[in-house]
C-alpha cells in the first residue's frame, strides 16, 4: 500500500540534500543521454543503408554489356557487346531452378504530355518480373503482364510523381499519355520504397519498346534474382558461372572485365551486414561502457549517502525503527532519483538527436532515433543498479547497533 508518510519523508530528504541529489542524478542523466545519442546514431546509419539498398531485391544480379578491351578467338578488341532477346532466353534457360525472377531493361528518355502539362521522364521497358526486383508497389491498376509482352500493347505504368506532375485535376488511371508523339494507355500507378526519382519512372512492355524504338530485339540490360534458398557461396558461384557462360557465348576473353559485367548483390549485402554488425557491436560496447560508468557512479554516491546518514539511522533504530523500514527509505530514494534522472537523460538525448538531425544527414546518418526497448532496458539496468547500490550499504548500516551508529563521526 502507498505510504504517504514514507514518501513525504523521502521528498524532505531530497529537498534537504539538494547537492547530493543532483550529484546522484547527474551520473544517471549523463549515462542515459549518451546511451540514447549513441544508439540513435547507430540506428541512423542503419536507416541510411536500408534506404540505399532497400528499394531493390537483396538477391539481385545485374548484367550489363560493354566494349571488349582484348582480342579473343580471332576477333579484335573494341567490339560492342549487344544483348538481345536470344541472350535473355539463353540466361533464363541455362539458369534453371537457380533463377527466381528475370527481366530485361531498355532505357529511353521521352517527353510526356497530358493536355497542357508537359515534362521529361525516363522510360524503362521491362518484363513482368521487374515488379519484384524493384519492389514496385501498385497503388492503382495493375503492372505489365505477359499478355502485354506477347501482344506488344501500347500501355504504361507510371510513378505517382508522374501523376502528380501531369494530372493536376484528374486521375491518371485509364487515361492516354503522349510519349514523344505516341499515345499509351495508363494501366497502373505505382509507388517505390526508394527516393522520389524512382517514382518519376514510366514502365512499358519490353516488346513494345523494341517495336516502337528501332524495330529490333535489342535490350540494354538484364536483371535477375537468384533463388533465395541459396547461401552466399552458392550465389557467388552462380554469378561467376554465369559470367563465364556469357563470355564464352560472345567470344569475350576471360580476363576482359569491361565487355560483360555481372554484379551480384550478395557480395554487397554481406559487406553491408558485416559493417552494420560491427558498428552495432562497437556502439553496444560503448553504450554498456557508459552504463557501467553510471552504475559505478551511483554506487559510489550511495555509499557516501549511507555513510553520511549513519547517525540518522542510529537515531531511527533507537526510536524503534525496524531494519526493513530503514532499508526501504534509502532504497526507494535511490530508485526514485534514478528513475527521474533516467527520464531527463532520455528526453535530453532525444532533443539532441532531433536538433542535430539535419546536420547528421549531411554525414549520411538518416532519421537518427533510438528504440524504446533499448532505452527501457538501459533505464531498468540503472534502476536495478541504483537499487543494489543503495541496498547493500543500507542493509549493512541497518545492522549497526544504535549506540555505535550514534557515535559515528
C-alpha positions as CSV (number, residue, x, y, z in Angstrom):
1,X,0.0,0.0,0.0
2,X,1.2,3.5,-0.8
3,X,2.7,5.0,2.4
4,X,2.3,8.8,2.1
5,X,4.4,9.5,5.2
6,X,7.2,7.4,3.8
7,X,7.2,9.4,0.5
8,X,6.9,12.7,2.4
9,X,10.0,11.8,4.3
10,X,11.8,10.9,1.1
11,X,10.9,14.2,-0.5
12,X,12.0,16.0,2.6
13,X,15.4,14.2,2.4
14,X,15.8,15.1,-1.3
15,X,14.9,18.7,-0.7
16,X,17.2,19.0,2.3
17,X,20.2,17.5,0.4
18,X,19.8,19.1,-3.0
19,X,23.5,18.9,-3.9
20,X,23.7,15.3,-3.0
21,X,20.6,14.6,-5.1
22,X,22.0,16.5,-8.1
23,X,25.2,14.6,-7.8
24,X,23.3,11.3,-7.7
25,X,21.1,12.2,-10.7
26,X,23.7,13.7,-12.9
27,X,25.5,10.4,-13.3
28,X,22.3,8.8,-14.5
29,X,21.3,11.7,-16.7
30,X,24.7,11.7,-18.5
31,X,24.7,7.9,-18.9
32,X,21.2,7.6,-20.4
33,X,21.7,10.7,-22.6
34,X,24.9,9.3,-24.0
35,X,23.4,5.9,-24.4
36,X,20.4,7.5,-26.3
37,X,22.7,9.5,-28.6
38,X,25.0,6.6,-29.5
39,X,22.2,4.2,-30.3
40,X,20.3,6.9,-32.2
41,X,23.4,7.5,-34.4
42,X,23.8,3.7,-34.9
43,X,20.1,3.4,-36.0
44,X,20.5,6.4,-38.3
45,X,23.4,4.7,-40.1
46,X,21.2,1.5,-40.3
47,X,18.4,3.6,-41.9
48,X,20.9,5.1,-44.4
49,X,21.9,1.6,-45.5
50,X,18.3,0.4,-45.6
51,X,17.3,3.3,-47.8
52,X,20.3,3.0,-50.1
53,X,19.7,-0.7,-50.8
54,X,16.1,-1.3,-49.6
55,X,14.2,-0.5,-52.8
56,X,15.9,-3.3,-54.8
57,X,15.8,-7.1,-54.1
58,X,18.8,-8.1,-51.9
59,X,19.4,-11.2,-54.0
60,X,19.6,-9.3,-57.3
61,X,22.1,-9.8,-60.1
62,X,22.7,-7.1,-62.7
63,X,24.1,-8.0,-66.1
64,X,25.5,-5.2,-68.3
65,X,27.3,-5.2,-71.6
66,X,30.2,-3.0,-72.7
67,X,33.0,-2.9,-75.2
68,X,35.7,-5.5,-75.4
69,X,39.2,-4.4,-74.4
70,X,41.1,-7.6,-75.6
71,X,41.2,-9.7,-78.7
72,X,39.6,-13.1,-78.5
73,X,39.0,-16.0,-80.9
74,X,40.3,-14.0,-83.8
75,X,38.1,-11.1,-83.0
76,X,39.6,-7.7,-82.4
77,X,39.2,-5.5,-79.3
78,X,36.7,-2.7,-79.4
79,X,33.7,-4.8,-80.2
80,X,30.4,-3.6,-78.7
81,X,28.5,-6.4,-77.0
82,X,24.8,-6.2,-77.7
83,X,22.3,-8.2,-75.7
84,X,19.1,-9.3,-77.4
85,X,16.1,-11.5,-76.8
86,X,18.1,-14.6,-77.6
87,X,20.6,-13.6,-74.8
88,X,17.7,-13.1,-72.4
89,X,16.2,-16.5,-73.2
90,X,19.6,-18.2,-73.0
91,X,20.2,-16.9,-69.5
92,X,16.7,-17.9,-68.5
93,X,17.0,-21.4,-69.8
94,X,20.5,-22.1,-68.5
95,X,19.8,-20.8,-65.0
96,X,17.0,-23.3,-64.3
97,X,15.9,-23.5,-60.7
98,X,18.7,-21.2,-59.6
99,X,16.7,-18.4,-61.0
100,X,13.8,-16.7,-59.2
101,X,12.9,-13.6,-61.3
102,X,14.3,-12.2,-64.5
103,X,13.7,-9.1,-66.7
104,X,15.3,-7.2,-69.5
105,X,15.6,-3.4,-69.4
106,X,15.6,-0.9,-72.3
107,X,16.2,2.7,-71.4
108,X,14.7,5.7,-73.2
109,X,14.1,9.4,-72.5
110,X,10.8,10.8,-73.6
111,X,8.7,14.0,-73.4
112,X,5.4,13.2,-71.7
113,X,2.3,15.3,-72.4
114,X,-1.2,15.3,-71.0
115,X,-3.4,18.2,-72.1
116,X,-1.4,21.3,-71.2
117,X,1.1,19.7,-69.0
118,X,4.5,18.5,-70.3
119,X,7.6,17.2,-68.7
120,X,10.6,14.9,-69.5
121,X,10.9,11.4,-68.0
122,X,12.9,8.2,-68.2
123,X,11.2,5.1,-69.6
124,X,12.2,1.6,-68.6
125,X,10.9,-1.1,-70.9
126,X,10.7,-4.3,-68.8
127,X,9.2,-7.8,-68.3
128,X,6.6,-8.5,-65.7
129,X,9.1,-9.9,-63.2
130,X,10.6,-6.4,-62.9
131,X,8.0,-5.5,-60.4
132,X,9.5,-7.9,-57.9
133,X,13.1,-6.9,-58.5
134,X,12.4,-3.3,-58.0
135,X,9.9,-3.8,-55.1
136,X,7.3,-1.8,-57.0
137,X,4.1,-1.2,-55.0
138,X,1.0,-0.8,-57.1
139,X,-1.3,2.0,-55.8
140,X,-3.9,1.7,-58.6
141,X,-4.5,-0.6,-61.6
142,X,-2.0,-3.3,-62.5
143,X,1.5,-3.9,-63.6
144,X,2.7,-5.1,-67.0
145,X,1.8,-8.7,-67.7
146,X,2.8,-11.5,-70.1
147,X,0.0,-10.7,-72.4
148,X,1.3,-7.2,-72.8
149,X,4.6,-8.6,-73.8
150,X,3.2,-11.1,-76.3
151,X,0.8,-8.6,-78.0
152,X,3.2,-5.6,-77.8
153,X,0.4,-3.4,-76.4
154,X,0.9,0.3,-76.0
155,X,0.4,0.5,-72.3
156,X,2.4,2.1,-69.5
157,X,2.7,2.1,-65.7
158,X,3.6,5.4,-64.2
159,X,5.0,6.5,-60.9
160,X,2.9,8.6,-58.5
161,X,5.1,11.6,-59.0
162,X,4.4,11.5,-62.7
163,X,0.7,11.5,-61.9
164,X,1.2,14.5,-59.6
165,X,3.2,16.4,-62.2
166,X,0.9,15.9,-65.2
167,X,-2.6,15.0,-63.9
168,X,-3.4,18.1,-61.9
169,X,-7.2,17.9,-62.0
170,X,-8.0,14.3,-62.7
171,X,-6.7,10.8,-62.0
172,X,-4.3,9.1,-64.4
173,X,-5.6,5.6,-64.4
174,X,-7.2,4.7,-67.7
175,X,-6.1,8.0,-69.5
176,X,-3.9,8.2,-72.5
177,X,-0.4,9.7,-72.1
178,X,1.5,11.1,-75.1
179,X,5.1,10.0,-75.1
180,X,7.1,11.8,-77.7
181,X,4.2,11.7,-80.1
182,X,2.9,8.2,-79.4
183,X,-0.2,7.6,-77.3
184,X,0.0,5.0,-74.4
185,X,-2.8,3.9,-72.1
186,X,-2.1,4.2,-68.4
187,X,-2.9,0.8,-66.8
188,X,-1.3,1.4,-63.3
189,X,0.2,3.9,-60.9
190,X,2.9,2.7,-58.6
191,X,5.0,3.9,-55.6
192,X,8.5,2.9,-54.7
193,X,10.4,2.3,-51.5
194,X,13.4,4.3,-52.8
195,X,13.6,8.0,-53.4
196,X,11.3,10.3,-55.4
197,X,13.3,9.8,-58.6
198,X,12.1,6.2,-58.7
199,X,8.5,7.4,-58.7
200,X,9.2,9.6,-61.8
201,X,9.8,6.5,-64.0
202,X,7.5,5.2,-66.7
203,X,7.4,1.5,-67.4
204,X,6.2,-0.2,-70.6
205,X,6.5,-3.7,-72.1
206,X,9.9,-4.5,-73.4
207,X,8.5,-5.9,-76.7
208,X,6.6,-2.6,-77.3
209,X,9.7,-0.6,-76.9
210,X,11.6,-2.9,-79.2
211,X,9.0,-2.4,-81.9
212,X,8.5,1.3,-81.5
213,X,12.1,2.4,-80.9
214,X,14.2,0.7,-83.5
215,X,12.1,-2.3,-84.7
216,X,14.7,-4.7,-83.3
217,X,15.1,-7.2,-80.5
218,X,17.9,-5.4,-78.7
219,X,18.0,-4.9,-74.9
220,X,20.2,-2.8,-72.8
221,X,20.5,-4.7,-69.5
222,X,19.4,-8.0,-67.9
223,X,18.4,-8.1,-64.3
224,X,17.6,-11.2,-62.3
225,X,17.3,-12.6,-58.8
226,X,18.8,-15.9,-57.7
227,X,16.9,-18.5,-55.7
228,X,16.7,-17.0,-52.1
229,X,17.4,-20.5,-50.7
230,X,20.9,-20.3,-52.0
231,X,23.6,-19.3,-49.5
232,X,26.3,-16.7,-50.1
233,X,28.9,-19.1,-51.6
234,X,26.3,-20.7,-53.9
235,X,25.1,-17.2,-55.1
236,X,28.6,-16.1,-55.8
237,X,29.4,-19.3,-57.7
238,X,26.2,-18.9,-59.7
239,X,27.1,-15.4,-60.9
240,X,30.7,-16.4,-61.6
241,X,29.4,-19.3,-63.7
242,X,27.0,-17.0,-65.5
243,X,29.8,-14.6,-66.3
244,X,31.9,-17.4,-67.9
245,X,29.0,-18.7,-69.9
246,X,28.2,-15.2,-71.3
247,X,31.8,-14.5,-72.1
248,X,32.0,-17.8,-74.0
249,X,28.7,-17.0,-75.8
250,X,30.1,-13.7,-77.1
251,X,33.7,-14.8,-77.6
252,X,35.0,-12.5,-74.9
253,X,38.4,-13.1,-73.3
254,X,38.2,-14.5,-69.8
255,X,40.3,-11.7,-68.4
256,X,38.3,-8.9,-70.1
257,X,36.5,-7.1,-67.3
258,X,34.6,-4.5,-69.4
259,X,32.8,-6.4,-72.1
260,X,30.4,-8.2,-69.8
261,X,29.9,-7.0,-66.2
262,X,27.9,-9.1,-63.7
263,X,27.2,-7.5,-60.4
264,X,25.9,-9.7,-57.6
265,X,24.3,-8.0,-54.6
266,X,25.1,-11.0,-52.4
267,X,28.6,-9.6,-52.0
268,X,27.2,-6.1,-51.3
269,X,24.7,-7.4,-48.8
270,X,27.4,-9.4,-47.0
271,X,29.6,-6.3,-46.8
272,X,26.8,-4.1,-45.6
273,X,25.7,-6.7,-43.0
274,X,29.3,-7.1,-41.7
275,X,29.6,-3.3,-41.5
276,X,26.3,-2.8,-39.6
277,X,27.1,-5.8,-37.3
278,X,30.5,-4.4,-36.5
279,X,29.0,-0.9,-35.9
280,X,26.3,-2.4,-33.7
281,X,28.9,-4.2,-31.6
282,X,31.0,-1.1,-31.2
283,X,28.0,1.0,-30.2
284,X,26.9,-1.7,-27.8
285,X,30.3,-1.9,-26.1
286,X,30.4,1.9,-25.8
287,X,26.8,2.1,-24.6
288,X,27.3,-0.6,-22.0
289,X,30.6,1.0,-21.0
290,X,28.6,4.2,-20.4
291,X,26.0,2.3,-18.3
292,X,28.8,0.7,-16.3
293,X,30.3,4.1,-15.6
294,X,26.8,5.2,-14.5
295,X,26.5,2.2,-12.2
296,X,29.9,2.8,-10.6
297,X,28.9,6.5,-10.1
298,X,25.6,5.6,-8.5
299,X,27.3,3.0,-6.2
300,X,29.9,5.5,-5.0
301,X,27.4,8.2,-4.3
302,X,25.1,5.8,-2.5
303,X,27.9,4.5,-0.3
304,X,28.7,8.1,0.6
305,X,25.0,8.9,1.2
306,X,24.5,5.9,3.6
307,X,27.8,6.8,5.4
308,X,26.6,10.4,5.8
309,X,23.2,9.1,7.3
310,X,24.7,6.6,9.7
311,X,23.9,8.8,12.7
312,X,20.4,9.3,11.4
313,X,20.0,5.6,11.1
314,X,21.1,5.1,14.7
315,X,18.5,7.6,15.9
316,X,15.8,5.8,13.9
317,X,16.8,2.4,15.5
318,X,16.9,3.9,19.0
319,X,13.3,5.1,18.4
320,X,12.2,1.6,17.4
321,X,12.5,1.7,13.6
322,X,13.0,-1.8,12.1
323,X,15.9,-2.6,9.8
324,X,13.4,-3.2,7.0
325,X,12.0,0.3,7.2
326,X,15.5,1.8,7.3
327,X,16.5,-0.1,4.2
328,X,13.2,0.8,2.4
329,X,13.5,4.5,2.8
330,X,17.1,4.6,1.4
331,X,16.3,2.1,-1.3
332,X,13.2,4.0,-2.5
333,X,15.0,7.3,-2.5
334,X,17.8,5.8,-4.6
335,X,15.3,4.2,-7.1
336,X,13.2,7.4,-7.3
337,X,16.2,9.6,-8.1
338,X,17.4,7.1,-10.7
339,X,14.0,7.0,-12.5
340,X,13.6,10.8,-12.6
341,X,17.2,11.2,-13.8
342,X,16.8,8.5,-16.4
343,X,13.7,10.2,-17.9
344,X,15.5,13.5,-18.0
345,X,18.5,11.9,-19.7
346,X,16.3,10.2,-22.3
347,X,14.5,13.5,-23.1
348,X,17.8,15.4,-23.4
349,X,19.2,12.7,-25.7
350,X,16.1,12.7,-27.9
351,X,16.2,16.5,-28.1
352,X,19.9,16.4,-29.1
353,X,19.1,13.8,-31.8
354,X,16.2,15.9,-33.1
355,X,18.0,19.2,-33.2
356,X,21.1,17.7,-34.8
357,X,19.1,15.7,-37.3
358,X,19.8,18.0,-40.4
359,X,23.5,18.1,-39.6
360,X,23.7,14.3,-39.1
361,X,22.0,13.8,-42.5
362,X,24.9,15.6,-44.1
363,X,27.1,12.8,-42.8
364,X,24.7,10.1,-44.2
365,X,23.0,9.5,-40.8
366,X,19.3,9.5,-41.6
367,X,16.4,9.7,-39.1
368,X,18.7,9.1,-36.0
369,X,16.5,7.8,-33.3
370,X,16.6,5.1,-30.6
371,X,14.1,2.4,-30.0
372,X,12.1,2.5,-26.8
373,X,13.2,-1.1,-26.0
374,X,16.8,-0.1,-25.7
375,X,16.0,2.9,-23.6
376,X,13.7,1.0,-21.3
377,X,16.4,-1.7,-20.9
378,X,19.1,0.8,-20.1
379,X,16.9,2.6,-17.6
380,X,15.9,-0.6,-15.9
381,X,19.6,-1.6,-15.7
382,X,20.4,1.7,-13.9
383,X,17.4,1.4,-11.7
384,X,18.4,-2.1,-10.6
385,X,22.0,-0.8,-10.2
386,X,20.7,2.1,-8.1
387,X,18.7,-0.3,-6.0
388,X,21.6,-2.6,-5.4
389,X,23.9,0.3,-4.8
390,X,21.5,1.6,-2.2
391,X,20.5,-1.7,-0.7
392,X,24.0,-3.1,0.2
393,X,25.3,-0.2,2.2
394,X,21.8,0.5,3.7
395,X,21.5,-3.2,4.8
396,X,24.9,-3.0,6.4
397,X,24.1,0.2,8.2
398,X,20.7,-1.0,9.4
399,X,22.5,-3.8,11.3
400,X,24.7,-1.5,13.3
401,X,23.8,-1.1,16.9
402,X,22.2,2.2,17.7
403,X,24.9,3.2,20.2
404,X,27.6,2.6,17.6
405,X,25.8,4.5,14.9
406,X,25.2,7.5,17.2
407,X,28.9,7.7,18.0
408,X,29.8,7.7,14.2
409,X,31.5,10.9,13.1
